[in-house]
Each structure stands twice: as structure tokens, then as C-alpha cells.
Amino acid sequence: MLPKTYQILTNLDCNLNCTYCYEHKGRKHNDINAIKQFIDQAAQETTKEIYLDLIGGETLLYPELLDEICSYTEAKNKPFLISLSTNGTLIAESQKVRDTLTKWKNNIALGFSIDGTKEIHDSCRKDKNGKGSYDKAVQGWNWAKNIIRPCRLGVKATYCHKTINNYAEGVINLIELGFTDIAANTVFEEIWTMEDALTISQQMNTVTDYLFEHNLQNKVHILQINNKNIDMRHYNPITGPKTANYCGSCKYMRCLGYDNTVYGCNRFCTMDKPIPLGKLTEQGIQITNNILLTEIENQYKKWPEECKTCPYGEQCSSCSAIAYEQNGAESYYAAKPQCGFTYAVVIAKLYYKLKLMKEEIQK
């Protein structure tokens, strides 16, 4: 089966120094010739639209590289979309960045990284001098929402234990900033217990109340609460035991790193000791690490028995790569790191569903 996601590591340097960032920064931008070769491969394997996911660092540090990637992809004479995540600050600071985004506005999707309120965001997302980046990030967002199509704009907020009690406050602020496509998750590096589940679900339910109080339930979609890809009226949390990994790393993803090296996803590419999946050659992507491919495909089998039989197991948003940065899959999953967050999401979605049903009955 062909990959569904083609990622390109554009660079590994960044203008921020976020406290919970898992990437090991340093090396500057990737080789454009290798990127073009990777785009050739993606175009060859794609029958309709070419979709590329650019990964940093902060990709917008190199607007000239983004421009060249877009120009080369356009020459393939297929519809294409370039998706990238950004901290937003360089949109505010650089005319070159704004000009490049304007030039390719019909082919760009932007995902902003803003952690909610100024206080929450600035406690974690700081620049090299230790100054918070919220004001510039929001300035970048305010420019982009007038240029890029609304359906191609989103935001992801990240919460750790020191900010989780402000989850609702943060998400509501993102809504008031004008975001309608929101993801708000917890960091994978921390352990989220069943005790955390109650706190997180209460915060999420507060967000749901806000949506209904302001008649936004059909206008704003939060991945963890009223996922736009789910018919929430018929949401059923019982998905049965795990029969596969949550993410498609290695099996459905290919990420181009430096030196024509290909990885199973961007996390395998940006960890302290990267673990390659293969190489990009003149003949295409050659898988050279079949052991990793097999290990990842069967990784879900290493979860504790309790997790394998959990009725919500298929909804557990686990990361396949992080286990290789810890003490191995069995040890990492034995700690059940995402258990509390998974239960919180199930509770939140059920609460949203009940509010939705109540509203329909009252009509």
C-alpha cells in the first residue's frame, strides 16, 4: 500500500525555544535537490492531488525554500496543497514571509501553534531571550486569516501538567481569536493518569458549555470534543480492543530528512538519535530497515493486556516513535501514558453528544 502522507523536513532550526519541544534542533535547511526528488516520487505515486506536509523547526525561517517547493510542485500539473505548521511570529516580522504566503495563498494550509491565552502560551513558548511569543503569534494569525482560505487554517494548543487547569480558558480564547478548527492535546512525554482524566474532562465540558451558550456548536470544531469528521449524534465510544496502532508512522508515512534519508515520520527524523526507514534513490524510496517497519506495524501488540482489551483502545492517541526515545515499547506502554487523556476525551465527547441530543429534543 502506498503512503498517504509525504512529509519533508525543511529545517531543524527555530526562532523559539519552547519548553516542551521534543525536536533536537541545530542543522539548517534541507537540500532542495533532494526535496525535488522526493516531490517527484510523491507526484508519481499520487493519482489526484499532491499533498505535502512540511516539517520544521520553523519552516518559515526559509521563505525562499518554501517558494521553490511550491514552484516545483506546481510544475507537476496536478492540484497540490502544501501544509505547514508555524509558530506565527515570522509572519508578523517578515515581509518576505508574507509575500511568499500571499503568492501561494491558494495552495497553502497553515496550522498555528498557540497555546490558548497569553499567560499559558508565554509560560512555554518563549523566544531565544526567554520572552513570550504570544503577541507576535496572534499578530501573524490576524494577518493570515485575511489572506488564506478559512478552511485551510487551524491551530493546535499543547498542554502540560502545569497548564492543564487552564485548558478551557485557553481553548475559549482561541475561539474568541477567530479559530474554528482547533486541536488541543497534551504532551506525550508526560504521564496522564485516571486522576488527570477528571480534571481534563471537566475542562473540556466547560468548553462544550461555551459552544452551546454562544451557538457555536456547528461553527467551531475541536478535535478532542466535537471532531468534524465524526457524526457526533451517533458517537459510540466503544470501539473495541486495539487491532492497530493509532498513528500511521512507517506504514502510511514517509518523511524526507537530511542526506536523502527517509523516516517513518517526523519524530523518528528529529529525535536525538534518528532512526531511518530507508533511502531516497534515483529509483525511488527504498526501504532498508524492514525490522523497524515490522516492529512498528506490530507495536500495538506490546501494550499491557488491560490496554489491549480496553473498550476505548482504538481511541488512545499514542505515538509510535516516542517509545524508542524512552525504554522501549513494552516499558513505555506499561506506564499507560495516555490513559487519562483518552478517558477524558471519551467523557467530553459523550457530554457533547448529550448536549446535542438535549438541544434537538427541546426543538
Secondary structure, DSSP 8 states (H G I E B T S, - for coil): ---SEEEEE--S--SB--TT--S--------HHHHHHHHHHHHHH-SS-EEEEEE-S-GGG-HHHHHHHHHHHHTT-S-EEEEEEE-SHHHHH-HHHHHHHHHTTTSEEEEEE--SSHHHHHHH-BBTTS-B-HHHHHHHHHHHTTTS-GGGEEEEEEE-TTTGGGHHHHHHHHHHHT--EEEEEE-TTS---HHHHHHHHHHHHHHHHHHHHTT-TTT-EETTTS-TTS-GGG------S--S-SS-TTTTEEEE-GGGEEESSHHHHHSSS----EEEETTEEEE--HHHHHHHHTGGGGS-HHHHT-TTGGG----TTGGGTTT-HHHHHHT-TTHHHHHHHHHHHHHHHHHHHHHHHH-
